[in-house]
Amino acid sequence: MTRVHTSVVIPTVRRLDSLARAMDSVIAQQGVDPASFELLVVDNDPAGSARPVVERYGNARIPVRYIHEPNPGVANVRNTAIAAVKGQHVAFLDDDQSAPDGWLKSFIALHEQYGPAITFGPVETSLPDENIRHARYFRKFFSRTGPEASGVFDEFYGCGNSYLDLAQMPKGEYLFDPKSNETGGEDDILFSTLEAQGHKFGWAADASVYEHVPESRLKLRYTLRRTFAYGQGPTVICARKSPPDIPGVIFWSLVGLAQAGIYGSISALMFVIRHEDRAIWFDKTTQGLGKTFWFGPFSQKFYGAHIRS
């Protein structure tokens, strides 16, 4: 019997149609022995709404498993997945993404060649309407780009479309920090820890996925709020260290002020002349503000108890 080498994990919350698309893309993977990988869907909806969708795949060509994590939280669902996987390697695919049929093969090949603790791949935005206002900005916002060639680099990205070698992960009760259950950033905390330990990160240029963006997210009030939270990341990471990295907090707060001042001035000009790329400058300004206003009432909550149907 072939041992499970890789567990593909799809965390999901109330995106049933999108989940089915993501699952179909995993099951259709080519160039990898179907007996060597599994698909694990971890449902973070307290009502367990994804179960009927997953049960439809009982006769799939690869093992498909369903796990219910009823306690809302982005770290909760990832930690539950890590505790349940059968493979030493874990590929994370978001429930609003889909993967071309050579995706998993590309991740495995990169890891076999370089052996990084974590490997990332590109994300290409798929919009429901290419003619919407700020389309160029939205394509940029929801996409992920990196080096043209595959290899090992210093930069890390987000957990969606990533490949983890569990043997190289930090030891502890939780791999992903539960303090990030509602705000997100659990992946940045983990990756920053690995970076501090001297790890570099893989980039598999051929392991791309599509991000299917619904119309409900194609609004500046949504993306700029996410950008503000993303900007908070470096400062929050410094603040949560034990003991807190006070010089780091001060440094990133000042960087944020400088960015907000410079980009804010450009944003004002872009707004006045109604430049087609003005949203890109709004984004840069908002990210700077997030670095400075990272505490207390400015904390942004997208997950956990704050999820919405």
N, C-alpha and C positions, 0 to 999 in steps of 0.2 A: 504493500500500500504506500502510495506517494505521500510524503509528509507535506503538510501545509507550509509553504515558504513565506507567503505574503497574505495578509488580511487586508482587504479593501474595506474601509469604514466609511459609511455615509451617515453622519449625524443628521437628524431631521426633526422639524417641528412644523406640522400643519401645511405641508406643501405636497399634496398627494400626487397631483399630475406631474409636477416637476421631479418628485422622487422616482416615479416610474421611469421617466426619461433617463435619469441618472443610473438607475439600476440596469436598464436595458443596455446602456453603453458599457457598463462593467462586464456584463455577461457576454457581450460580443467581442471581448478582447481576443486578439490573435497573437500568435508567436509565443504564447505561454501555455504550458501544460495545464489544462483545466483542473486537473487534480492537485495542482500545486498552489492554488490560491482559492480563497473564499471571499464571500461578500457578507459583511456584517452591517445591518441597519440598526442604529440605535435611536429609538424614538423618545424625544424629550417632551412630547405632548402629554400632560398628566392624564388625558383621556385615552391615550393609546391609539390615536386615529390612524397611524400608519400600518397597524397590524394586518388589516384585510388586504392592503396593497402587497405587502411582503408575502403573505400566504399564497398569493397567486403564482409565486415563483417556486413552488415546491418541487417542480420537475425540471428546473433549470439545469444547464450543463455543468454548473459549478455549485458547490454548497452555498446555500443562502440561509442566513440566520437572522432572527429578529430578537432584539433585546429592548425592554421597556425600562427607561430611566425616568420615573415619574417626578423626581425632584428637579424643577426647572433650573437651568444654569448651563452656560456654555462649557465651563470647566467640568461640571458634573457629567455631562454627556460624553466628553472626551475621556475622562478618567474611567468611566464605566466601560467604554470601548476597550481601552488599554487593558483593563483587568480581564476582559473576556476573549480577546483575540487568541487564535491558535498559532499564528505565524510569528516569527521573530521580527519580521518586517511589517510595517503598517503604512498603507497608502490612504491618505485622507482625501475624499472627494466631497465637496459640498452638495447639498440636495438641490441647488439651483444650477449645477454644472453638469456637463456631459463630456465624455472622453472619447476621442477617436480610437480606432481599434488597435493602434500600436502604442497607446499611452503607457500601459503597465510594463510592456517589454522595454520601453525606453528608460523608465525608472530603474528597472532591475539591471540593465546593461551599464548604466552610469554608476550604480552602486558597486557592481562587480569590478569595474575598472578602477574606481578611486576610493571606495569604502568610506564615504563621509557619514557622519551621524544622521544628518538630515539632507535631503535633496528636494529642490523646488523645481517647478516647471512653469511655463508661460500660461497666461490666462487671456483669452480673446473674447471681447465683448460681443454679445449677440443682442441687438436691439429689436424690439417689435416693430419699430418704425424708424427708418434711417433719416427721415425728414423732420424729426422733431427739433424744437428749439434747443440749442446747446448740445447738439448731437456729438460734435467733436469732443466736447468736454466730458460728456457721459461715457463715450467710448474709452477715453483715457482713464476716467475715474474707476471704472469697473474692470479694467484690464490690468495685466501684469506683464511687464517686459523686463528683459535681462540681457546678458551677453549673447551675442550671435552664436557663439560656439559653446558646446557643453564643456564642463570642467569643474574645478573646485575654486571657490572664491570666498571673500570675507563677508559678503553681504547676505543677510537673511530676509525672508519675506513672510507671508502669512501661512497659516496651517492648511487652508484650502489648497488642494493640489500640491501635496507634499508627500515625502516618502521617508519614514523614520526607521532607523535601525535600533531596536529596543535594547540591544546589548550595550549600546553606547549612551543610553539615557541616564540622567542622574538618578541615584537611588533615593528613595523616600516614600512616604505614605502616598503622596499624590504626585503625578507627573505634571499636572496642570493646576495652577494655584486657584483654589476655591474662592479666594477673595475677588476673583475676576468673573464670577458667575454672572453678574448682571451688567458689568461694564464691557466685557471682552478684554482683549490684551493678554489673555492667558498664554497664548503662543509666544508673544514677544518676551514675556518673562522667562519662559523656558529657553528660548533661543539665545537670549542675553546671557543666561547662566552658562549655556554651552560655549558661547563665545568667550566668556571670562575663563573657562577651563581650557581654552586653547584650540577648540574645534573650529574647523572651517566648514563651509557649506557647499553642497553640490548643486549644480544647475544643469538640468537635463533639457536642452533646448528643443528636443523633439517631443517631450512629454507635455504637450499643450492640452488645454481643455477649453471648452466654451462656457462662458458665464451668460446664462439666459436671464435677462433683466426684465422684470414685469413693469408695466406702465406705472404702477403705484410707487416705484422707486425712482422714477425719472423726474424728480422734482428737486430743486435746489435746497429746499428746506430739509430734505432727507440727506442729501449728499454732504451738505455743509455741516450738518450736525455730526455725521460720521467723521468728517475731516477734523472737526474740532476735537473729537474723542481720540482720533489717531495722533493729533498733535500733542495731546496730553501724555502719550505713551512714554517718551524718554524721561520726563520729569517724574511721573508716577513710579517708574521702575526704580529711580534713584531714591524716592521717598520710602519705598517699601523694603529697601534693603535693611538688613539687621547687622549693625546699627544703620540708621538712615544716612545716605550719602548727601549730606547737606551742601558741600561744594557743588555736587552735580545738580542738585535742585536749583541752586542759585544760577549756575551756568546756563542750564536749559531755559530757565525763566527769562534770563536776559536775552538769550538768543531769540526767544519768542517775541519779546518786546521789539527787538530790532527788525525781525521779519514782519511783524504786524505794521510797524511804522513805514517800512520801505514798500512792502507789497500793498499796504492800504492806500498809499498815495497813488500807486499805479492803478489800483482798482478804481479809485475815484475818477481818474482820467478815462479809463476804459468804459466806465459807466456813462460818463457824460457824452462821449462820442459814440456810444452804443456799439462798441467793437464786438465782433462775433465771438471773440475769445475772452470776453470779460469774466465769464464764470470761472475760467482757469485761474485768474488773478484773485477772484473772491476766495477761491479754494486755498491758495497760498496764504492769504491774509488770515483766514480762519484757522489754518493749521498753526500759524504763529501764535495766535491768541490762545489756542489750546495749551501750548507749552507753558504759558504764563498763568493762565487760570485753570489749574488742574485739580483743585482741592474742593472739598465740601460741597457747596450748592452747585458747583460747576461740573460735578461728576455726571457723565452721561450714561444712562442705563438702557441697554437694548435687549437684554436677555433675561434669563431667570424669571422671576415673578412678573417682569414687565413685558413678557411676550404677549402679542396680540394675535388673534386669528385673522 
